[in-house]
Amino acid sequence: MKADETIDAIGLLCPVPILKTKMKLQEMETGQVLEVLADDEGFANDLPAWCKKTGNEFLGIEKAENYFKGYVRRTR
């Protein structure tokens, strides 16, 4: 998936990957896509839940070798 921006949250534990996601999305334009790299096992559940709560569009999670790639579109 093509992303406009990427943040690296590998090695960070909950809730830091979601906090970094929130902060980065606030800098981005509506409609842009953020890719988040994280290896915290809870991230795969936390990201879609956070998107649902905030109204941002969850685009999916891909499992890489030993981390996740999460995708979010800023909608607000």
LUMLUMDREN-2810 file (N, C-alpha, C; in Angstrom, 1 decimal):
<atoms>
<atom><aa>M</aa><ch>A</ch><at>N</at><xx>0.8</xx><yy>-1.2</yy><zz>0.0</zz></atom>
<atom><aa>M</aa><ch>A</ch><at>CA</at><xx>0.0</xx><yy>0.0</yy><zz>0.0</zz></atom>
<atom><aa>M</aa><ch>A</ch><at>C</at><xx>0.9</xx><yy>1.2</yy><zz>0.0</zz></atom>
<atom><aa>K</aa><ch>A</ch><at>N</at><xx>0.5</xx><yy>2.2</yy><zz>-0.8</zz></atom>
<atom><aa>K</aa><ch>A</ch><at>CA</at><xx>1.3</xx><yy>3.5</yy><zz>-0.8</zz></atom>
<atom><aa>K</aa><ch>A</ch><at>C</at><xx>0.8</xx><yy>4.4</yy><zz>0.3</zz></atom>
<atom><aa>A</aa><ch>A</ch><at>N</at><xx>1.8</xx><yy>4.9</yy><zz>1.0</zz></atom>
<atom><aa>A</aa><ch>A</ch><at>CA</at><xx>1.6</xx><yy>5.8</yy><zz>2.1</zz></atom>
<atom><aa>A</aa><ch>A</ch><at>C</at><xx>2.2</xx><yy>7.1</yy><zz>1.9</zz></atom>
<atom><aa>D</aa><ch>A</ch><at>N</at><xx>1.6</xx><yy>8.2</yy><zz>2.4</zz></atom>
<atom><aa>D</aa><ch>A</ch><at>CA</at><xx>2.2</xx><yy>9.5</yy><zz>2.3</zz></atom>
<atom><aa>D</aa><ch>A</ch><at>C</at><xx>3.3</xx><yy>9.7</yy><zz>3.3</zz></atom>
<atom><aa>E</aa><ch>A</ch><at>N</at><xx>3.2</xx><yy>9.1</yy><zz>4.4</zz></atom>
<atom><aa>E</aa><ch>A</ch><at>CA</at><xx>4.1</xx><yy>9.3</yy><zz>5.5</zz></atom>
<atom><aa>E</aa><ch>A</ch><at>C</at><xx>4.3</xx><yy>7.9</yy><zz>6.2</zz></atom>
<atom><aa>T</aa><ch>A</ch><at>N</at><xx>5.4</xx><yy>7.7</yy><zz>6.9</zz></atom>
<atom><aa>T</aa><ch>A</ch><at>CA</at><xx>5.7</xx><yy>6.5</yy><zz>7.6</zz></atom>
<atom><aa>T</aa><ch>A</ch><at>C</at><xx>6.3</xx><yy>6.9</yy><zz>9.0</zz></atom>
<atom><aa>I</aa><ch>A</ch><at>N</at><xx>5.9</xx><yy>6.2</yy><zz>10.0</zz></atom>
<atom><aa>I</aa><ch>A</ch><at>CA</at><xx>6.5</xx><yy>6.4</yy><zz>11.3</zz></atom>
<atom><aa>I</aa><ch>A</ch><at>C</at><xx>7.0</xx><yy>5.0</yy><zz>11.8</zz></atom>
<atom><aa>D</aa><ch>A</ch><at>N</at><xx>8.1</xx><yy>5.0</yy><zz>12.5</zz></atom>
<atom><aa>D</aa><ch>A</ch><at>CA</at><xx>8.7</xx><yy>3.8</yy><zz>13.0</zz></atom>
<atom><aa>D</aa><ch>A</ch><at>C</at><xx>8.4</xx><yy>3.7</yy><zz>14.5</zz></atom>
<atom><aa>A</aa><ch>A</ch><at>N</at><xx>7.6</xx><yy>2.8</yy><zz>15.0</zz></atom>
<atom><aa>A</aa><ch>A</ch><at>CA</at><xx>7.3</xx><yy>2.6</yy><zz>16.4</zz></atom>
<atom><aa>A</aa><ch>A</ch><at>C</at><xx>7.8</xx><yy>1.2</yy><zz>16.9</zz></atom>
<atom><aa>I</aa><ch>A</ch><at>N</at><xx>8.8</xx><yy>0.6</yy><zz>16.1</zz></atom>
<atom><aa>I</aa><ch>A</ch><at>CA</at><xx>9.3</xx><yy>-0.7</yy><zz>16.5</zz></atom>
<atom><aa>I</aa><ch>A</ch><at>C</at><xx>10.1</xx><yy>-0.5</yy><zz>17.8</zz></atom>
<atom><aa>G</aa><ch>A</ch><at>N</at><xx>9.9</xx><yy>-1.4</yy><zz>18.7</zz></atom>
<atom><aa>G</aa><ch>A</ch><at>CA</at><xx>10.6</xx><yy>-1.4</yy><zz>19.9</zz></atom>
<atom><aa>G</aa><ch>A</ch><at>C</at><xx>9.8</xx><yy>-0.7</yy><zz>21.0</zz></atom>
<atom><aa>L</aa><ch>A</ch><at>N</at><xx>8.7</xx><yy>0.0</yy><zz>20.7</zz></atom>
<atom><aa>L</aa><ch>A</ch><at>CA</at><xx>7.9</xx><yy>0.7</yy><zz>21.6</zz></atom>
<atom><aa>L</aa><ch>A</ch><at>C</at><xx>6.7</xx><yy>0.0</yy><zz>22.0</zz></atom>
<atom><aa>L</aa><ch>A</ch><at>N</at><xx>6.3</xx><yy>0.0</yy><zz>23.3</zz></atom>
<atom><aa>L</aa><ch>A</ch><at>CA</at><xx>5.2</xx><yy>-0.7</yy><zz>23.8</zz></atom>
<atom><aa>L</aa><ch>A</ch><at>C</at><xx>4.0</xx><yy>0.2</yy><zz>23.9</zz></atom>
<atom><aa>C</aa><ch>A</ch><at>N</at><xx>2.8</xx><yy>-0.5</yy><zz>24.0</zz></atom>
<atom><aa>C</aa><ch>A</ch><at>CA</at><xx>1.5</xx><yy>0.2</yy><zz>24.2</zz></atom>
<atom><aa>C</aa><ch>A</ch><at>C</at><xx>1.6</xx><yy>1.1</yy><zz>25.4</zz></atom>
<atom><aa>P</aa><ch>A</ch><at>N</at><xx>1.1</xx><yy>2.3</yy><zz>25.2</zz></atom>
<atom><aa>P</aa><ch>A</ch><at>CA</at><xx>0.3</xx><yy>2.9</yy><zz>24.2</zz></atom>
<atom><aa>P</aa><ch>A</ch><at>C</at><xx>1.1</xx><yy>3.8</yy><zz>23.2</zz></atom>
<atom><aa>V</aa><ch>A</ch><at>N</at><xx>2.4</xx><yy>3.7</yy><zz>23.3</zz></atom>
<atom><aa>V</aa><ch>A</ch><at>CA</at><xx>3.3</xx><yy>4.7</yy><zz>22.5</zz></atom>
<atom><aa>V</aa><ch>A</ch><at>C</at><xx>3.0</xx><yy>4.6</yy><zz>21.0</zz></atom>
<atom><aa>P</aa><ch>A</ch><at>N</at><xx>2.9</xx><yy>3.4</yy><zz>20.3</zz></atom>
<atom><aa>P</aa><ch>A</ch><at>CA</at><xx>2.6</xx><yy>3.4</yy><zz>18.9</zz></atom>
<atom><aa>P</aa><ch>A</ch><at>C</at><xx>1.4</xx><yy>4.2</yy><zz>18.5</zz></atom>
<atom><aa>I</aa><ch>A</ch><at>N</at><xx>0.3</xx><yy>4.0</yy><zz>19.3</zz></atom>
<atom><aa>I</aa><ch>A</ch><at>CA</at><xx>-0.9</xx><yy>4.7</yy><zz>19.0</zz></atom>
<atom><aa>I</aa><ch>A</ch><at>C</at><xx>-0.8</xx><yy>6.2</yy><zz>19.3</zz></atom>
<atom><aa>L</aa><ch>A</ch><at>N</at><xx>0.0</xx><yy>6.6</yy><zz>20.3</zz></atom>
<atom><aa>L</aa><ch>A</ch><at>CA</at><xx>0.2</xx><yy>8.0</yy><zz>20.6</zz></atom>
<atom><aa>L</aa><ch>A</ch><at>C</at><xx>1.0</xx><yy>8.7</yy><zz>19.5</zz></atom>
<atom><aa>K</aa><ch>A</ch><at>N</at><xx>2.0</xx><yy>8.0</yy><zz>19.0</zz></atom>
<atom><aa>K</aa><ch>A</ch><at>CA</at><xx>2.8</xx><yy>8.5</yy><zz>17.8</zz></atom>
<atom><aa>K</aa><ch>A</ch><at>C</at><xx>1.9</xx><yy>8.6</yy><zz>16.6</zz></atom>
<atom><aa>T</aa><ch>A</ch><at>N</at><xx>1.0</xx><yy>7.6</yy><zz>16.4</zz></atom>
<atom><aa>T</aa><ch>A</ch><at>CA</at><xx>0.1</xx><yy>7.7</yy><zz>15.3</zz></atom>
<atom><aa>T</aa><ch>A</ch><at>C</at><xx>-0.8</xx><yy>8.9</yy><zz>15.4</zz></atom>
<atom><aa>K</aa><ch>A</ch><at>N</at><xx>-1.3</xx><yy>9.1</yy><zz>16.5</zz></atom>
<atom><aa>K</aa><ch>A</ch><at>CA</at><xx>-2.2</xx><yy>10.3</yy><zz>16.7</zz></atom>
<atom><aa>K</aa><ch>A</ch><at>C</at><xx>-1.5</xx><yy>11.6</yy><zz>16.4</zz></atom>
<atom><aa>M</aa><ch>A</ch><at>N</at><xx>-0.3</xx><yy>11.7</yy><zz>17.0</zz></atom>
<atom><aa>M</aa><ch>A</ch><at>CA</at><xx>0.5</xx><yy>13.0</yy><zz>16.8</zz></atom>
<atom><aa>M</aa><ch>A</ch><at>C</at><xx>0.9</xx><yy>13.2</yy><zz>15.3</zz></atom>
<atom><aa>K</aa><ch>A</ch><at>N</at><xx>1.3</xx><yy>12.1</yy><zz>14.6</zz></atom>
<atom><aa>K</aa><ch>A</ch><at>CA</at><xx>1.6</xx><yy>12.3</yy><zz>13.2</zz></atom>
<atom><aa>K</aa><ch>A</ch><at>C</at><xx>0.4</xx><yy>12.6</yy><zz>12.4</zz></atom>
<atom><aa>L</aa><ch>A</ch><at>N</at><xx>-0.7</xx><yy>12.0</yy><zz>12.6</zz></atom>
<atom><aa>L</aa><ch>A</ch><at>CA</at><xx>-1.9</xx><yy>12.3</yy><zz>11.8</zz></atom>
<atom><aa>L</aa><ch>A</ch><at>C</at><xx>-2.3</xx><yy>13.7</yy><zz>12.0</zz></atom>
<atom><aa>Q</aa><ch>A</ch><at>N</at><xx>-2.1</xx><yy>14.3</yy><zz>13.1</zz></atom>
<atom><aa>Q</aa><ch>A</ch><at>CA</at><xx>-2.5</xx><yy>15.7</yy><zz>13.4</zz></atom>
<atom><aa>Q</aa><ch>A</ch><at>C</at><xx>-1.7</xx><yy>16.6</yy><zz>12.5</zz></atom>
<atom><aa>E</aa><ch>A</ch><at>N</at><xx>-0.5</xx><yy>16.2</yy><zz>12.0</zz></atom>
<atom><aa>E</aa><ch>A</ch><at>CA</at><xx>0.3</xx><yy>17.0</yy><zz>11.1</zz></atom>
<atom><aa>E</aa><ch>A</ch><at>C</at><xx>0.0</xx><yy>16.8</yy><zz>9.7</zz></atom>
<atom><aa>M</aa><ch>A</ch><at>N</at><xx>-0.8</xx><yy>15.8</yy><zz>9.4</zz></atom>
<atom><aa>M</aa><ch>A</ch><at>CA</at><xx>-1.1</xx><yy>15.4</yy><zz>8.0</zz></atom>
<atom><aa>M</aa><ch>A</ch><at>C</at><xx>-2.4</xx><yy>16.0</yy><zz>7.5</zz></atom>
<atom><aa>E</aa><ch>A</ch><at>N</at><xx>-2.6</xx><yy>16.1</yy><zz>6.2</zz></atom>
<atom><aa>E</aa><ch>A</ch><at>CA</at><xx>-3.8</xx><yy>16.6</yy><zz>5.6</zz></atom>
<atom><aa>E</aa><ch>A</ch><at>C</at><xx>-4.8</xx><yy>15.5</yy><zz>5.5</zz></atom>
<atom><aa>T</aa><ch>A</ch><at>N</at><xx>-6.1</xx><yy>15.9</yy><zz>5.5</zz></atom>
<atom><aa>T</aa><ch>A</ch><at>CA</at><xx>-7.2</xx><yy>15.0</yy><zz>5.4</zz></atom>
<atom><aa>T</aa><ch>A</ch><at>C</at><xx>-7.1</xx><yy>14.2</yy><zz>4.1</zz></atom>
<atom><aa>G</aa><ch>A</ch><at>N</at><xx>-7.2</xx><yy>12.9</yy><zz>4.1</zz></atom>
<atom><aa>G</aa><ch>A</ch><at>CA</at><xx>-7.1</xx><yy>12.1</yy><zz>3.0</zz></atom>
<atom><aa>G</aa><ch>A</ch><at>C</at><xx>-5.8</xx><yy>11.4</yy><zz>2.8</zz></atom>
<atom><aa>Q</aa><ch>A</ch><at>N</at><xx>-4.8</xx><yy>11.9</yy><zz>3.5</zz></atom>
<atom><aa>Q</aa><ch>A</ch><at>CA</at><xx>-3.4</xx><yy>11.3</yy><zz>3.4</zz></atom>
<atom><aa>Q</aa><ch>A</ch><at>C</at><xx>-3.4</xx><yy>10.0</yy><zz>4.2</zz></atom>
<atom><aa>V</aa><ch>A</ch><at>N</at><xx>-2.5</xx><yy>9.1</yy><zz>3.8</zz></atom>
<atom><aa>V</aa><ch>A</ch><at>CA</at><xx>-2.3</xx><yy>7.8</yy><zz>4.4</zz></atom>
<atom><aa>V</aa><ch>A</ch><at>C</at><xx>-1.0</xx><yy>7.7</yy><zz>5.2</zz></atom>
<atom><aa>L</aa><ch>A</ch><at>N</at><xx>-1.1</xx><yy>7.2</yy><zz>6.4</zz></atom>
<atom><aa>L</aa><ch>A</ch><at>CA</at><xx>0.0</xx><yy>7.0</yy><zz>7.3</zz></atom>
<atom><aa>L</aa><ch>A</ch><at>C</at><xx>0.3</xx><yy>5.5</yy><zz>7.4</zz></atom>
<atom><aa>E</aa><ch>A</ch><at>N</at><xx>1.6</xx><yy>5.1</yy><zz>7.3</zz></atom>
<atom><aa>E</aa><ch>A</ch><at>CA</at><xx>2.0</xx><yy>3.8</yy><zz>7.5</zz></atom>
<atom><aa>E</aa><ch>A</ch><at>C</at><xx>2.7</xx><yy>3.8</yy><zz>8.9</zz></atom>
<atom><aa>V</aa><ch>A</ch><at>N</at><xx>2.3</xx><yy>2.9</yy><zz>9.8</zz></atom>
<atom><aa>V</aa><ch>A</ch><at>CA</at><xx>2.9</xx><yy>2.8</yy><zz>11.1</zz></atom>
<atom><aa>V</aa><ch>A</ch><at>C</at><xx>3.6</xx><yy>1.4</yy><zz>11.2</zz></atom>
<atom><aa>L</aa><ch>A</ch><at>N</at><xx>4.9</xx><yy>1.4</yy><zz>11.5</zz></atom>
<atom><aa>L</aa><ch>A</ch><at>CA</at><xx>5.6</xx><yy>0.2</yy><zz>11.7</zz></atom>
<atom><aa>L</aa><ch>A</ch><at>C</at><xx>5.7</xx><yy>-0.1</yy><zz>13.2</zz></atom>
<atom><aa>A</aa><ch>A</ch><at>N</at><xx>5.3</xx><yy>-1.3</yy><zz>13.7</zz></atom>
<atom><aa>A</aa><ch>A</ch><at>CA</at><xx>5.3</xx><yy>-1.6</yy><zz>15.1</zz></atom>
<atom><aa>A</aa><ch>A</ch><at>C</at><xx>5.4</xx><yy>-3.1</yy><zz>15.3</zz></atom>
<atom><aa>D</aa><ch>A</ch><at>N</at><xx>6.1</xx><yy>-3.4</yy><zz>16.4</zz></atom>
<atom><aa>D</aa><ch>A</ch><at>CA</at><xx>6.3</xx><yy>-4.9</yy><zz>16.8</zz></atom>
<atom><aa>D</aa><ch>A</ch><at>C</at><xx>5.6</xx><yy>-5.3</yy><zz>18.0</zz></atom>
<atom><aa>D</aa><ch>A</ch><at>N</at><xx>4.8</xx><yy>-4.3</yy><zz>18.7</zz></atom>
<atom><aa>D</aa><ch>A</ch><at>CA</at><xx>4.1</xx><yy>-4.7</yy><zz>19.8</zz></atom>
<atom><aa>D</aa><ch>A</ch><at>C</at><xx>2.9</xx><yy>-5.5</yy><zz>19.4</zz></atom>
<atom><aa>E</aa><ch>A</ch><at>N</at><xx>2.7</xx><yy>-6.7</yy><zz>20.0</zz></atom>
<atom><aa>E</aa><ch>A</ch><at>CA</at><xx>1.7</xx><yy>-7.6</yy><zz>19.6</zz></atom>
<atom><aa>E</aa><ch>A</ch><at>C</at><xx>0.3</xx><yy>-7.0</yy><zz>19.7</zz></atom>
<atom><aa>G</aa><ch>A</ch><at>N</at><xx>0.0</xx><yy>-6.1</yy><zz>20.7</zz></atom>
<atom><aa>G</aa><ch>A</ch><at>CA</at><xx>-1.3</xx><yy>-5.5</yy><zz>20.8</zz></atom>
<atom><aa>G</aa><ch>A</ch><at>C</at><xx>-1.6</xx><yy>-4.5</yy><zz>19.7</zz></atom>
<atom><aa>F</aa><ch>A</ch><at>N</at><xx>-0.6</xx><yy>-4.1</yy><zz>19.0</zz></atom>
<atom><aa>F</aa><ch>A</ch><at>CA</at><xx>-0.9</xx><yy>-3.1</yy><zz>18.0</zz></atom>
<atom><aa>F</aa><ch>A</ch><at>C</at><xx>-1.9</xx><yy>-3.5</yy><zz>16.9</zz></atom>
<atom><aa>A</aa><ch>A</ch><at>N</at><xx>-1.9</xx><yy>-4.8</yy><zz>16.6</zz></atom>
<atom><aa>A</aa><ch>A</ch><at>CA</at><xx>-2.8</xx><yy>-5.3</yy><zz>15.5</zz></atom>
<atom><aa>A</aa><ch>A</ch><at>C</at><xx>-4.2</xx><yy>-5.1</yy><zz>16.0</zz></atom>
<atom><aa>N</aa><ch>A</ch><at>N</at><xx>-4.5</xx><yy>-5.1</yy><zz>17.3</zz></atom>
<atom><aa>N</aa><ch>A</ch><at>CA</at><xx>-5.9</xx><yy>-4.9</yy><zz>17.8</zz></atom>
<atom><aa>N</aa><ch>A</ch><at>C</at><xx>-6.1</xx><yy>-3.4</yy><zz>18.1</zz></atom>
<atom><aa>D</aa><ch>A</ch><at>N</at><xx>-5.1</xx><yy>-2.8</yy><zz>18.6</zz></atom>
<atom><aa>D</aa><ch>A</ch><at>CA</at><xx>-5.2</xx><yy>-1.4</yy><zz>19.1</zz></atom>
<atom><aa>D</aa><ch>A</ch><at>C</at><xx>-5.5</xx><yy>-0.4</yy><zz>17.9</zz></atom>
<atom><aa>L</aa><ch>A</ch><at>N</at><xx>-4.8</xx><yy>-0.6</yy><zz>16.8</zz></atom>
<atom><aa>L</aa><ch>A</ch><at>CA</at><xx>-5.0</xx><yy>0.4</yy><zz>15.7</zz></atom>
<atom><aa>L</aa><ch>A</ch><at>C</at><xx>-6.4</xx><yy>0.4</yy><zz>15.1</zz></atom>
<atom><aa>P</aa><ch>A</ch><at>N</at><xx>-7.0</xx><yy>-0.7</yy><zz>14.8</zz></atom>
<atom><aa>P</aa><ch>A</ch><at>CA</at><xx>-8.4</xx><yy>-0.6</yy><zz>14.3</zz></atom>
<atom><aa>P</aa><ch>A</ch><at>C</at><xx>-9.4</xx><yy>-0.1</yy><zz>15.4</zz></atom>
<atom><aa>A</aa><ch>A</ch><at>N</at><xx>-9.1</xx><yy>-0.4</yy><zz>16.6</zz></atom>
<atom><aa>A</aa><ch>A</ch><at>CA</at><xx>-10.0</xx><yy>0.1</yy><zz>17.7</zz></atom>
<atom><aa>A</aa><ch>A</ch><at>C</at><xx>-9.9</xx><yy>1.6</yy><zz>17.8</zz></atom>
<atom><aa>W</aa><ch>A</ch><at>N</at><xx>-8.6</xx><yy>2.1</yy><zz>17.8</zz></atom>
<atom><aa>W</aa><ch>A</ch><at>CA</at><xx>-8.4</xx><yy>3.5</yy><zz>17.9</zz></atom>
<atom><aa>W</aa><ch>A</ch><at>C</at><xx>-9.0</xx><yy>4.2</yy><zz>16.7</zz></atom>
<atom><aa>C</aa><ch>A</ch><at>N</at><xx>-8.9</xx><yy>3.7</yy><zz>15.5</zz></atom>
<atom><aa>C</aa><ch>A</ch><at>CA</at><xx>-9.5</xx><yy>4.3</yy><zz>14.3</zz></atom>
<atom><aa>C</aa><ch>A</ch><at>C</at><xx>-11.0</xx><yy>4.4</yy><zz>14.4</zz></atom>
<atom><aa>K</aa><ch>A</ch><at>N</at><xx>-11.6</xx><yy>3.3</yy><zz>14.9</zz></atom>
<atom><aa>K</aa><ch>A</ch><at>CA</at><xx>-13.1</xx><yy>3.3</yy><zz>15.1</zz></atom>
<atom><aa>K</aa><ch>A</ch><at>C</at><xx>-13.5</xx><yy>4.4</yy><zz>16.1</zz></atom>
<atom><aa>K</aa><ch>A</ch><at>N</at><xx>-12.7</xx><yy>4.6</yy><zz>17.2</zz></atom>
<atom><aa>K</aa><ch>A</ch><at>CA</at><xx>-13.0</xx><yy>5.5</yy><zz>18.2</zz></atom>
<atom><aa>K</aa><ch>A</ch><at>C</at><xx>-12.8</xx><yy>7.0</yy><zz>17.7</zz></atom>
<atom><aa>T</aa><ch>A</ch><at>N</at><xx>-11.8</xx><yy>7.2</yy><zz>16.9</zz></atom>
<atom><aa>T</aa><ch>A</ch><at>CA</at><xx>-11.5</xx><yy>8.6</yy><zz>16.5</zz></atom>
<atom><aa>T</aa><ch>A</ch><at>C</at><xx>-12.1</xx><yy>9.0</yy><zz>15.1</zz></atom>
<atom><aa>G</aa><ch>A</ch><at>N</at><xx>-12.6</xx><yy>8.0</yy><zz>14.4</zz></atom>
<atom><aa>G</aa><ch>A</ch><at>CA</at><xx>-13.2</xx><yy>8.3</yy><zz>13.1</zz></atom>
<atom><aa>G</aa><ch>A</ch><at>C</at><xx>-12.3</xx><yy>8.3</yy><zz>11.9</zz></atom>
<atom><aa>N</aa><ch>A</ch><at>N</at><xx>-11.0</xx><yy>8.0</yy><zz>12.2</zz></atom>
<atom><aa>N</aa><ch>A</ch><at>CA</at><xx>-10.1</xx><yy>7.9</yy><zz>11.1</zz></atom>
<atom><aa>N</aa><ch>A</ch><at>C</at><xx>-10.3</xx><yy>6.5</yy><zz>10.4</zz></atom>
<atom><aa>E</aa><ch>A</ch><at>N</at><xx>-9.9</xx><yy>6.4</yy><zz>9.1</zz></atom>
<atom><aa>E</aa><ch>A</ch><at>CA</at><xx>-10.2</xx><yy>5.2</yy><zz>8.4</zz></atom>
<atom><aa>E</aa><ch>A</ch><at>C</at><xx>-9.0</xx><yy>4.2</yy><zz>8.5</zz></atom>
<atom><aa>F</aa><ch>A</ch><at>N</at><xx>-9.4</xx><yy>3.0</yy><zz>9.1</zz></atom>
<atom><aa>F</aa><ch>A</ch><at>CA</at><xx>-8.4</xx><yy>1.9</yy><zz>9.2</zz></atom>
<atom><aa>F</aa><ch>A</ch><at>C</at><xx>-8.4</xx><yy>1.2</yy><zz>7.8</zz></atom>
<atom><aa>L</aa><ch>A</ch><at>N</at><xx>-7.2</xx><yy>1.2</yy><zz>7.3</zz></atom>
<atom><aa>L</aa><ch>A</ch><at>CA</at><xx>-7.0</xx><yy>0.6</yy><zz>5.9</zz></atom>
<atom><aa>L</aa><ch>A</ch><at>C</at><xx>-6.5</xx><yy>-0.8</yy><zz>6.0</zz></atom>
<atom><aa>G</aa><ch>A</ch><at>N</at><xx>-5.9</xx><yy>-1.3</yy><zz>7.1</zz></atom>
<atom><aa>G</aa><ch>A</ch><at>CA</at><xx>-5.4</xx><yy>-2.6</yy><zz>7.2</zz></atom>
<atom><aa>G</aa><ch>A</ch><at>C</at><xx>-4.1</xx><yy>-2.8</yy><zz>7.9</zz></atom>
<atom><aa>I</aa><ch>A</ch><at>N</at><xx>-3.8</xx><yy>-4.0</yy><zz>8.2</zz></atom>
<atom><aa>I</aa><ch>A</ch><at>CA</at><xx>-2.5</xx><yy>-4.4</yy><zz>8.9</zz></atom>
<atom><aa>I</aa><ch>A</ch><at>C</at><xx>-1.9</xx><yy>-5.5</yy><zz>8.0</zz></atom>
<atom><aa>E</aa><ch>A</ch><at>N</at><xx>-0.6</xx><yy>-5.3</yy><zz>7.7</zz></atom>
<atom><aa>E</aa><ch>A</ch><at>CA</at><xx>0.2</xx><yy>-6.3</yy><zz>7.1</zz></atom>
<atom><aa>E</aa><ch>A</ch><at>C</at><xx>1.2</xx><yy>-6.9</yy><zz>8.1</zz></atom>
<atom><aa>K</aa><ch>A</ch><at>N</at><xx>1.4</xx><yy>-8.2</yy><zz>8.0</zz></atom>
<atom><aa>K</aa><ch>A</ch><at>CA</at><xx>2.4</xx><yy>-8.8</yy><zz>8.9</zz></atom>
<atom><aa>K</aa><ch>A</ch><at>C</at><xx>3.7</xx><yy>-8.9</yy><zz>8.1</zz></atom>
<atom><aa>A</aa><ch>A</ch><at>N</at><xx>4.8</xx><yy>-8.2</yy><zz>8.5</zz></atom>
<atom><aa>A</aa><ch>A</ch><at>CA</at><xx>6.1</xx><yy>-8.3</yy><zz>7.9</zz></atom>
<atom><aa>A</aa><ch>A</ch><at>C</at><xx>6.8</xx><yy>-9.4</yy><zz>8.7</zz></atom>
<atom><aa>E</aa><ch>A</ch><at>N</at><xx>8.1</xx><yy>-9.5</yy><zz>8.5</zz></atom>
<atom><aa>E</aa><ch>A</ch><at>CA</at><xx>8.9</xx><yy>-10.6</yy><zz>9.1</zz></atom>
<atom><aa>E</aa><ch>A</ch><at>C</at><xx>8.7</xx><yy>-10.7</yy><zz>10.6</zz></atom>
<atom><aa>N</aa><ch>A</ch><at>N</at><xx>8.9</xx><yy>-9.6</yy><zz>11.3</zz></atom>
<atom><aa>N</aa><ch>A</ch><at>CA</at><xx>8.8</xx><yy>-9.6</yy><zz>12.7</zz></atom>
<atom><aa>N</aa><ch>A</ch><at>C</at><xx>8.2</xx><yy>-8.4</yy><zz>13.3</zz></atom>
<atom><aa>Y</aa><ch>A</ch><at>N</at><xx>7.4</xx><yy>-7.7</yy><zz>12.5</zz></atom>
<atom><aa>Y</aa><ch>A</ch><at>CA</at><xx>6.7</xx><yy>-6.5</yy><zz>12.9</zz></atom>
<atom><aa>Y</aa><ch>A</ch><at>C</at><xx>5.4</xx><yy>-6.3</yy><zz>12.0</zz></atom>
<atom><aa>F</aa><ch>A</ch><at>N</at><xx>4.6</xx><yy>-5.4</yy><zz>12.4</zz></atom>
<atom><aa>F</aa><ch>A</ch><at>CA</at><xx>3.4</xx><yy>-5.1</yy><zz>11.7</zz></atom>
<atom><aa>F</aa><ch>A</ch><at>C</at><xx>3.5</xx><yy>-3.8</yy><zz>10.9</zz></atom>
<atom><aa>K</aa><ch>A</ch><at>N</at><xx>2.8</xx><yy>-3.7</yy><zz>9.8</zz></atom>
<atom><aa>K</aa><ch>A</ch><at>CA</at><xx>2.6</xx><yy>-2.4</yy><zz>9.1</zz></atom>
<atom><aa>K</aa><ch>A</ch><at>C</at><xx>1.1</xx><yy>-2.1</yy><zz>9.1</zz></atom>
<atom><aa>G</aa><ch>A</ch><at>N</at><xx>0.8</xx><yy>-1.0</yy><zz>9.8</zz></atom>
<atom><aa>G</aa><ch>A</ch><at>CA</at><xx>-0.6</xx><yy>-0.6</yy><zz>9.9</zz></atom>
<atom><aa>G</aa><ch>A</ch><at>C</at><xx>-0.8</xx><yy>0.6</yy><zz>9.0</zz></atom>
<atom><aa>Y</aa><ch>A</ch><at>N</at><xx>-2.0</xx><yy>0.7</yy><zz>8.4</zz></atom>
<atom><aa>Y</aa><ch>A</ch><at>CA</at><xx>-2.3</xx><yy>1.8</yy><zz>7.5</zz></atom>
<atom><aa>Y</aa><ch>A</ch><at>C</at><xx>-3.6</xx><yy>2.6</yy><zz>8.0</zz></atom>
<atom><aa>V</aa><ch>A</ch><at>N</at><xx>-3.5</xx><yy>3.9</yy><zz>8.0</zz></atom>
<atom><aa>V</aa><ch>A</ch><at>CA</at><xx>-4.6</xx><yy>4.7</yy><zz>8.5</zz></atom>
<atom><aa>V</aa><ch>A</ch><at>C</at><xx>-4.7</xx><yy>5.9</yy><zz>7.5</zz></atom>
<atom><aa>R</aa><ch>A</ch><at>N</at><xx>-6.0</xx><yy>6.2</yy><zz>7.1</zz></atom>
<atom><aa>R</aa><ch>A</ch><at>CA</at><xx>-6.2</xx><yy>7.4</yy><zz>6.3</zz></atom>
<atom><aa>R</aa><ch>A</ch><at>C</at><xx>-6.8</xx><yy>8.5</yy><zz>7.2</zz></atom>
<atom><aa>R</aa><ch>A</ch><at>N</at><xx>-6.3</xx><yy>9.7</yy><zz>7.2</zz></atom>
<atom><aa>R</aa><ch>A</ch><at>CA</at><xx>-6.8</xx><yy>10.7</yy><zz>8.0</zz></atom>
<atom><aa>R</aa><ch>A</ch><at>C</at><xx>-8.1</xx><yy>11.2</yy><zz>7.4</zz></atom>
<atom><aa>T</aa><ch>A</ch><at>N</at><xx>-9.2</xx><yy>11.2</yy><zz>8.2</zz></atom>
<atom><aa>T</aa><ch>A</ch><at>CA</at><xx>-10.5</xx><yy>11.6</yy><zz>7.7</zz></atom>
<atom><aa>T</aa><ch>A</ch><at>C</at><xx>-11.0</xx><yy>12.8</yy><zz>8.4</zz></atom>
<atom><aa>R</aa><ch>A</ch><at>N</at><xx>-10.4</xx><yy>13.3</yy><zz>9.5</zz></atom>
<atom><aa>R</aa><ch>A</ch><at>CA</at><xx>-10.9</xx><yy>14.4</yy><zz>10.2</zz></atom>
<atom><aa>R</aa><ch>A</ch><at>C</at><xx>-9.7</xx><yy>15.3</yy><zz>10.6</zz></atom>
</atoms>
